[in-house]
Amino acid sequence: MTASDGLTDAAPPVDTQGAVTSPCVSVCRMEAATGLCAGCWRTLDEIAAWSRMSEPAKRAVWAKLPARGRVEGSGQ
């Protein structure tokens, strides 16, 4: 995991209006073994619900991503 991939242990990125942005990196491929997207490390349920999630829920998803990436070791 690197700073260049956008998935770090820092606070989640926000847009100009302060809304938490999506962790999508346009590498949309679900890994059968884990049930996680190979690009953003979210579950299908998290991806599908993103636009309806509250800001705290989005922050909670972002908080899970670094550990998921380290476990997967995908380098994405």
Kinemage of the C-alpha trace (Angstrom):
@kinemage 1
@onewidth
@group {chain A} dominant
@subgroup {mainchain}
@vectorlist {calphas} color= white
{ca met a 1} P 0.000 0.000 0.000
{ca thr a 2} L 1.401 3.348 -0.991
{ca ala a 3} L 0.365 6.958 -0.766
{ca ser a 4} L 0.027 7.015 -4.549
{ca asp a 5} L -2.771 4.454 -4.557
{ca gly a 6} L -5.000 6.692 -2.437
{ca leu a 7} L -5.531 4.056 0.258
{ca thr a 8} L -3.553 5.040 3.314
{ca asp a 9} L -4.009 5.137 7.065
{ca ala a 10} L -4.755 8.884 6.877
{ca ala a 11} L -8.204 10.449 7.084
{ca pro a 12} L -10.383 9.680 4.061
{ca pro a 13} L -10.272 12.212 1.240
{ca val a 14} L -13.096 14.714 0.969
{ca asp a 15} L -14.406 16.761 -1.940
{ca thr a 16} L -14.648 20.550 -2.046
{ca gln a 17} L -17.866 20.436 -0.023
{ca gly a 18} L -16.412 18.218 2.695
{ca ala a 19} L -18.148 15.005 1.612
{ca val a 20} L -16.149 11.778 1.890
{ca thr a 21} L -15.108 10.642 -1.583
{ca ser a 22} L -15.351 7.127 -2.937
{ca pro a 23} L -12.252 4.924 -2.669
{ca cys a 24} L -12.901 3.630 -6.197
{ca val a 25} L -9.746 3.585 -8.340
{ca ser a 26} L -11.479 2.262 -11.495
{ca val a 27} L -10.071 -1.241 -11.105
{ca cys a 28} L -13.424 -2.953 -10.713
{ca arg a 29} L -12.808 -6.670 -10.331
{ca met a 30} L -14.227 -8.747 -7.501
{ca glu a 31} L -11.882 -11.338 -6.026
{ca ala a 32} L -13.778 -14.592 -5.544
{ca ala a 33} L -11.582 -15.745 -2.672
{ca thr a 34} L -12.166 -12.648 -0.544
{ca gly a 35} L -15.346 -11.041 -1.845
{ca leu a 36} L -13.452 -7.748 -2.112
{ca cys a 37} L -12.867 -5.487 -5.086
{ca ala a 38} L -9.248 -5.786 -6.255
{ca gly a 39} L -9.078 -2.027 -6.772
{ca cys a 40} L -10.684 -0.445 -3.712
{ca trp a 41} L -10.984 -3.410 -1.319
{ca arg a 42} L -14.674 -2.819 -0.659
{ca thr a 43} L -17.339 -5.510 -0.561
{ca leu a 44} L -20.118 -5.567 -3.138
{ca asp a 45} L -22.564 -4.445 -0.455
{ca glu a 46} L -20.354 -1.467 0.425
{ca ile a 47} L -19.975 -0.519 -3.237
{ca ala a 48} L -23.706 -0.786 -3.905
{ca ala a 49} L -24.663 1.216 -0.803
{ca trp a 50} L -21.998 3.925 -1.088
{ca ser a 51} L -24.216 6.661 -2.541
{ca arg a 52} L -26.803 6.125 0.218
{ca met a 53} L -24.345 5.856 3.133
{ca ser a 54} L -24.044 8.533 5.761
{ca glu a 55} L -20.723 10.346 6.077
{ca pro a 56} L -19.845 8.431 9.276
{ca ala a 57} L -20.596 5.134 7.504
{ca lys a 58} L -18.337 6.114 4.599
{ca arg a 59} L -15.570 6.999 7.049
{ca ala a 60} L -16.023 3.601 8.697
{ca val a 61} L -15.569 1.857 5.344
{ca trp a 62} L -12.451 3.911 4.624
{ca ala a 63} L -11.070 2.944 8.051
{ca lys a 64} L -11.284 -0.758 7.127
{ca leu a 65} L -9.469 -0.472 3.793
{ca pro a 66} L -5.811 -0.300 4.886
{ca ala a 67} L -6.088 -3.533 6.870
{ca arg a 68} L -7.886 -5.251 3.998
{ca gly a 69} L -5.153 -4.205 1.600
{ca arg a 70} L -2.393 -5.426 3.884
{ca val a 71} L -4.159 -8.757 4.348
{ca glu a 72} L -4.669 -9.140 0.606
{ca gly a 73} L -1.215 -7.924 -0.299
{ca ser a 74} L -2.601 -6.936 -3.687
{ca gly a 75} L -0.567 -3.754 -3.930
{ca gln a 76} L -3.587 -1.886 -5.269
